[in-house]
Amino acid sequence: MIDRRLFLQVSGLSLVAPRAFAAAELDLETPFASIDGGDIRLSDWAGRPIMVVNTASLCAFTDQYAGLQALYDRYRDQGLIVLAVPSDDFNQELGSNDEVKDFCEVVFGLDLPMTEITPVRGRKAHPFYRSLAQSAGFTPRWNFNKVLLDGTGDLVETFDSRIDPMSPQVLRQIEALLR
């Protein structure tokens, strides 16, 4: 009997779709509204790796804000951007952008870029998240899902809520991008 995996591998076929997705497939141009005013476009950070994280202030994973800030502090001088995207898609966000901003600054000392409260799932999702679902098949299942893009805007990896931002698997990916 022929091993199907060996046959597919030898014949050049793959059982698994490649993880790399073309930057053109992701919407990096549609602006997010910044919680500080103005707009944030992912394309403005071309040449820099970006971690985009859907967040919520009242979630069991909210302590990950500390890890996101630590990640940003550790690698920002080398070019890493960490973008927090507060979302109430799971009914765990505070009532206003001002409340979110104050909470994050006072409790976690955040100074990383942050958007206004933004949908990340379904028809009302921000165009970046809709394009991520369409081109990569990834939709946040909960708060604190992490999306890592390389300096060209290509998707490198996604990490679910349970993966701490300072975990070895996240740090390995980021350090590889910063070399």
Rosetta silent file (secondary structure, phi, psi, omega in degrees, C-alpha in Angstrom):
SEQUENCE: MIDRRLFLQVSGLSLVAPRAFAAAELDLETPFASIDGGDIRLSDWAGRPIMVVNTASLCAFTDQYAGLQALYDRYRDQGLIVLAVPSDDFNQELGSNDEVKDFCEVVFGLDLPMTEITPVRGRKAHPFYRSLAQSAGFTPRWNFNKVLLDGTGDLVETFDSRIDPMSPQVLRQIEALLR
SCORE:     score description
SCORE:     0.000 S_00000001
   1 L     0.000  135.657 -179.172    0.000    0.000    0.000 S_00000001
   2 L   -84.433  132.157  175.601    1.349    3.446   -0.911 S_00000001
   3 L   -71.636  117.535 -177.752    1.623    6.016    1.879 S_00000001
   4 H   -57.926  -41.064 -179.646   -0.557    8.910    0.673 S_00000001
   5 H   -64.085  -43.886  179.554    1.549   11.542    2.434 S_00000001
   6 H   -63.398  -43.396  179.039    4.771   10.236    0.898 S_00000001
   7 H   -59.793  -47.570 -179.091    3.147   10.129   -2.554 S_00000001
   8 H   -63.943  -39.060 -179.490    1.870   13.694   -2.249 S_00000001
   9 H   -67.153  -45.388 -179.273    5.226   14.925   -0.962 S_00000001
  10 H   -66.625  -36.841 -177.927    7.225   13.176   -3.720 S_00000001
  11 L   -80.844   -1.171  177.556    4.817   14.323   -6.413 S_00000001
  12 L    86.897    3.964  177.670    5.120   17.924   -5.227 S_00000001
  13 L   -90.031  159.594 -176.635    1.581   18.153   -3.915 S_00000001
  14 L  -126.333  143.608  173.605    0.833   19.336   -0.423 S_00000001
  15 L   -82.368  -20.116 -174.027   -1.654   18.277    2.218 S_00000001
  16 L  -121.246  135.200  176.106   -1.436   21.679    3.862 S_00000001
  17 L   -69.078  146.615  178.354   -2.008   25.077    2.317 S_00000001
  18 L   -62.521  149.357 -179.245    0.952   27.435    2.612 S_00000001
  19 L   -80.452  -23.559 -176.271    0.881   29.876    5.564 S_00000001
  20 L   -77.777  136.631  178.659    2.125   32.859    3.564 S_00000001
  21 E  -127.543  141.963 -177.430   -0.533   35.115    2.074 S_00000001
  22 L   -65.874  139.034  179.479    0.092   37.976   -0.317 S_00000001
  23 H   -58.352  -33.247 -178.435    0.013   41.436    1.208 S_00000001
  24 H   -62.611  -21.835 -179.848   -2.270   42.552   -1.617 S_00000001
  25 H   -78.169  -24.546 -179.900   -4.953   40.233   -0.223 S_00000001
  26 L   -94.360  138.713  178.310   -5.023   42.029    3.146 S_00000001
  27 L   -82.162  101.768  179.387   -6.547   45.485    3.429 S_00000001
  28 L  -101.660   -2.564 -173.848   -3.708   47.561    4.851 S_00000001
  29 L   -98.330  -35.936 -177.493   -5.058   50.860    3.508 S_00000001
  30 L   -64.382  123.290 -175.436   -8.465   51.374    5.111 S_00000001
  31 L   -71.669  146.532  165.248   -7.799   53.485    8.180 S_00000001
  32 E   -91.131  147.727  172.355   -8.665   52.545   11.724 S_00000001
  33 E   -79.661  125.081  179.919   -9.830   55.470   13.864 S_00000001
  34 E   -75.454  141.600  177.770   -7.118   56.122   16.456 S_00000001
  35 L   -66.683  -18.953  178.151   -8.215   56.336   20.083 S_00000001
  36 L   -93.872    3.253 -176.082   -5.965   59.435   20.275 S_00000001
  37 L    99.238  152.289 -178.896   -7.649   61.068   17.271 S_00000001
  38 L    83.873 -164.485 -176.367   -6.785   60.831   13.610 S_00000001
  39 E  -121.495  155.187  173.629   -6.308   57.680   11.581 S_00000001
  40 E  -124.699  121.294  173.696   -4.059   54.636   11.691 S_00000001
  41 L  -113.825  129.985  177.937   -3.222   52.850    8.443 S_00000001
  42 H   -59.743  -33.221  179.769   -1.262   49.616    8.617 S_00000001
  43 H   -64.097  -21.778  177.606    0.404   50.632    5.348 S_00000001
  44 H   -66.438  -17.437 -179.775    1.970   53.624    7.150 S_00000001
  45 H  -104.564   26.334  179.122    4.196   51.114    8.938 S_00000001
  46 L   -54.253  139.135 -178.932    5.505   49.474    5.754 S_00000001
  47 L    90.977   -5.248 -178.617    8.870   47.841    6.357 S_00000001
  48 L  -121.922  138.964  173.741    8.052   47.109   10.000 S_00000001
  49 L   -68.546  147.072 -177.160    6.520   43.974   11.511 S_00000001
  50 E  -132.020  131.714  169.575    3.115   44.583   13.071 S_00000001
  51 E  -107.968  119.386  179.284    1.196   42.636   15.677 S_00000001
  52 E  -105.800  126.663 -174.405   -2.514   43.466   15.552 S_00000001
  53 E  -130.050  123.505  172.966   -4.495   42.338   18.605 S_00000001
  54 E   -80.102  127.193 -170.734   -8.243   42.542   19.199 S_00000001
  55 E  -123.870  169.487  174.694   -8.628   43.489   22.859 S_00000001
  56 L  -157.190  141.034 -173.958  -11.279   44.047   25.536 S_00000001
  57 L   -78.813  -19.533 -174.126  -11.040   45.685   28.950 S_00000001
  58 L  -116.268   29.682 -175.997  -13.328   43.302   30.838 S_00000001
  59 L  -100.815  155.527  175.758  -12.004   39.951   29.591 S_00000001
  60 L   -62.693  -21.365  179.825  -10.227   37.205   31.531 S_00000001
  61 L   -94.826    5.752 -176.048   -7.266   37.807   29.184 S_00000001
  62 L   -57.388  -27.624  176.402   -7.127   41.577   29.830 S_00000001
  63 L   -60.412  -17.020  177.218   -3.910   41.096   31.826 S_00000001
  64 H   -65.830  -15.112  172.876   -2.275   40.433   28.448 S_00000001
  65 H   -54.523  -40.091  179.266   -2.229   44.205   27.989 S_00000001
  66 H   -61.403  -42.131  178.252    0.849   44.137   30.259 S_00000001
  67 H   -68.051  -37.111  177.211    2.507   41.590   27.961 S_00000001
  68 H   -64.404  -41.407  177.823    1.616   43.573   24.855 S_00000001
  69 H   -66.187  -41.374  178.210    3.194   46.683   26.370 S_00000001
  70 H   -62.332  -40.431  177.427    6.276   44.674   27.418 S_00000001
  71 H   -62.375  -46.122  178.785    6.555   43.293   23.879 S_00000001
  72 H   -62.972  -44.632  178.374    6.288   46.771   22.425 S_00000001
  73 H   -61.111  -40.183 -176.073    8.833   48.168   24.892 S_00000001
  74 H   -69.502  -36.921 -171.226   11.271   45.353   24.148 S_00000001
  75 H  -118.945    0.357 -175.888   11.168   45.579   20.344 S_00000001
  76 H   -63.073  -37.132  179.418    9.854   49.005   19.344 S_00000001
  77 H   -67.534  -17.575  176.559   13.361   50.431   18.828 S_00000001
  78 H   -94.964   -2.186  173.434   13.979   47.561   16.398 S_00000001
  79 L   116.632   -9.660 -177.207   10.810   48.415   14.475 S_00000001
  80 L   -68.179  135.962  171.198    7.988   46.302   15.936 S_00000001
  81 E  -109.829  134.313  171.362    4.538   47.878   16.077 S_00000001
  82 E  -118.142  117.735 -178.112    1.910   46.462   18.430 S_00000001
  83 E  -111.142  118.812  175.166   -1.579   47.725   17.606 S_00000001
  84 E   -90.061  131.249  179.342   -4.406   47.163   20.087 S_00000001
  85 E  -119.955   88.605  177.846   -7.863   47.059   18.536 S_00000001
  86 E   -59.467  136.971 -178.819  -10.466   47.276   21.318 S_00000001
  87 L  -142.785  144.413  176.125  -13.638   45.482   20.294 S_00000001
  88 L  -105.745   20.856 -178.934  -16.996   44.814   21.908 S_00000001
  89 L   -61.320  -23.727  179.719  -17.767   41.872   19.632 S_00000001
  90 L  -111.560   18.024  175.483  -17.746   39.572   22.673 S_00000001
  91 L    57.556   41.310 -179.562  -19.561   42.059   24.950 S_00000001
  92 L  -132.254   21.304  179.074  -16.544   42.651   27.170 S_00000001
  93 L  -107.412  152.970  176.927  -15.457   46.178   26.332 S_00000001
  94 L   -64.482  170.261 -170.808  -16.112   49.321   28.307 S_00000001
  95 L   -76.147  -19.234 -177.588  -18.807   51.730   27.124 S_00000001
  96 L  -146.359  161.968  177.011  -16.723   54.428   25.446 S_00000001
  97 H   -61.692  -39.649  178.975  -13.385   55.116   23.811 S_00000001
  98 H   -61.642  -42.221  178.155  -12.490   57.526   26.622 S_00000001
  99 H   -63.298  -42.041  179.364  -13.138   54.834   29.234 S_00000001
 100 H   -62.952  -48.566 -178.859  -10.982   52.344   27.317 S_00000001
 101 H   -59.724  -48.653  179.614   -8.146   54.841   26.898 S_00000001
 102 H   -61.274  -46.197  179.642   -8.210   55.861   30.579 S_00000001
 103 H   -57.385  -48.812 -176.732   -8.401   52.239   31.759 S_00000001
 104 H   -66.924  -37.045  179.109   -5.456   51.148   29.603 S_00000001
 105 H   -72.461  -45.012 -175.323   -3.282   54.115   30.568 S_00000001
 106 H   -73.612  -47.982 -174.488   -4.043   54.012   34.305 S_00000001
 107 H   -79.503  -38.799 -173.285   -4.089   50.241   34.890 S_00000001
 108 H  -116.313   -5.509 -179.077   -1.469   49.101   32.366 S_00000001
 109 L    62.556   33.015 -176.351    0.489   52.229   31.458 S_00000001
 110 L   -68.264  134.747  169.261   -0.131   51.595   27.758 S_00000001
 111 L  -131.882   12.751  176.944    1.492   53.870   25.238 S_00000001
 112 L   -77.795  159.306  179.963    1.286   51.533   22.260 S_00000001
 113 L   -60.249  142.975 -178.102   -0.929   52.511   19.318 S_00000001
 114 E  -145.366  141.251  177.035   -4.618   51.826   19.884 S_00000001
 115 E   -91.563  171.583  167.930   -7.729   52.174   17.780 S_00000001
 116 L   -70.426  170.129  176.734  -11.188   53.225   18.828 S_00000001
 117 L   -58.181  124.365 -168.562  -13.626   50.432   19.686 S_00000001
 118 L  -138.255  132.319  173.764  -13.874   48.517   16.406 S_00000001
 119 L   -65.895  141.193 -179.401  -15.797   45.443   15.207 S_00000001
 120 L  -123.202    0.277 -178.107  -13.508   42.547   14.216 S_00000001
 121 L  -133.919  150.203  171.940  -16.067   39.896   13.205 S_00000001
 122 L    75.962 -165.678 -175.480  -18.903   39.619   10.727 S_00000001
 123 L   -63.823  -29.343 -178.870  -20.327   42.109    8.243 S_00000001
 124 L   -89.237    0.542 -178.869  -19.508   45.121   10.406 S_00000001
 125 L   -59.392  147.990  173.768  -15.873   44.078   10.916 S_00000001
 126 L   -55.567  144.702 -178.988  -13.168   46.564    9.969 S_00000001
 127 H   -53.567  -32.342  175.569  -12.033   45.914    6.358 S_00000001
 128 H   -59.987  -47.197 -178.579   -8.632   44.633    7.589 S_00000001
 129 H   -69.599  -34.737  175.132  -10.373   41.902    9.590 S_00000001
 130 H   -64.685  -42.209  179.291  -12.789   41.119    6.736 S_00000001
 131 H   -67.878  -33.312  176.890   -9.852   40.749    4.354 S_00000001
 132 H   -64.635  -42.234  177.909   -8.056   38.572    6.908 S_00000001
 133 H   -65.431  -41.945 -176.957  -11.091   36.286    7.109 S_00000001
 134 H   -71.818  -46.251 -173.524  -11.438   36.159    3.336 S_00000001
 135 H   -87.429  -28.567 -176.427   -7.801   35.676    2.340 S_00000001
 136 H  -117.236   -6.294 -179.536   -6.452   33.711    5.309 S_00000001
 137 L    70.227   22.761 -177.978   -9.573   32.168    6.784 S_00000001
 138 L  -111.722  124.902  173.632   -8.848   33.776   10.153 S_00000001
 139 L  -131.005  132.185  178.077  -11.503   35.424   12.302 S_00000001
 140 L   -55.958  129.997  177.600  -10.912   36.175   15.988 S_00000001
 141 L   -90.815  -16.130 -178.854  -12.737   33.599   18.094 S_00000001
 142 L  -162.638  179.896  176.730  -12.317   35.631   21.266 S_00000001
 143 L   -69.141  155.275  176.576  -10.542   38.688   22.626 S_00000001
 144 L    65.998   33.372  166.415   -6.753   38.927   22.485 S_00000001
 145 L   -79.557  139.066 -174.203   -6.262   37.002   19.248 S_00000001
 146 E  -115.403  136.012  179.907   -2.959   38.117   17.769 S_00000001
 147 E  -122.170  120.105 -179.264   -2.131   38.593   14.086 S_00000001
 148 E  -106.071  123.503  177.641    1.533   38.985   13.138 S_00000001
 149 E  -111.051  146.096  174.963    2.424   40.654    9.832 S_00000001
 150 L   -83.415 -175.706 -176.052    5.894   40.969    8.369 S_00000001
 151 L   -67.365  -13.017  177.237    7.391   44.196    7.039 S_00000001
 152 L  -100.784    1.145 -179.768    5.677   43.754    3.671 S_00000001
 153 L    88.877    7.215  176.462    2.236   43.226    5.202 S_00000001
 154 L   -78.601  143.221  176.092    2.201   39.473    4.652 S_00000001
 155 E   -69.647  126.057  177.500    0.559   37.332    7.317 S_00000001
 156 E   -97.638  -48.564 -174.313    3.205   35.432    9.273 S_00000001
 157 E  -164.041  155.669  169.669    1.187   33.788   12.039 S_00000001
 158 E  -120.117  148.150 -179.713   -1.926   34.043   14.168 S_00000001
 159 E  -130.942  134.282 -179.336   -2.007   33.286   17.882 S_00000001
 160 L   -80.419  178.212 -174.254   -5.139   32.601   19.892 S_00000001
 161 L   -57.150  -33.243 -175.619   -6.114   34.198   23.181 S_00000001
 162 L   -73.374  -14.395 -178.951   -4.349   31.609   25.308 S_00000001
 163 L   -85.716  116.780  179.584   -0.945   32.466   23.838 S_00000001
 164 L   -68.387  140.793 -179.974    0.759   35.086   25.968 S_00000001
 165 L   -59.044  -25.067 -179.814    2.333   37.945   23.984 S_00000001
 166 L  -100.743   16.554  179.693    5.693   37.267   25.676 S_00000001
 167 L   -69.514  153.372  179.491    5.599   33.496   25.082 S_00000001
 168 H   -55.450  -37.712 -178.128    8.647   31.880   23.461 S_00000001
 169 H   -67.426  -34.440  176.045    6.697   31.023   20.300 S_00000001
 170 H   -71.906  -46.284 -178.583    5.683   34.668   19.786 S_00000001
 171 H   -61.056  -39.664  178.156    9.153   35.985   20.601 S_00000001
 172 H   -59.357  -45.388 -179.164   10.784   33.531   18.143 S_00000001
 173 H   -63.269  -43.754 -178.398    8.556   34.746   15.312 S_00000001
 174 H   -67.189  -45.839 -179.591    9.181   38.400   16.085 S_00000001
 175 H   -62.364  -35.634  176.333   12.932   38.000   16.472 S_00000001
 176 H   -63.360  -37.263  179.401   13.083   36.172   13.130 S_00000001
 177 H   -71.911  -27.920 -175.884   11.329   39.130   11.485 S_00000001
 178 H   -88.557   -4.935  179.953   13.667   41.668   13.079 S_00000001
 179 L   -70.185    0.000    0.000   16.900   39.998   11.908 S_00000001
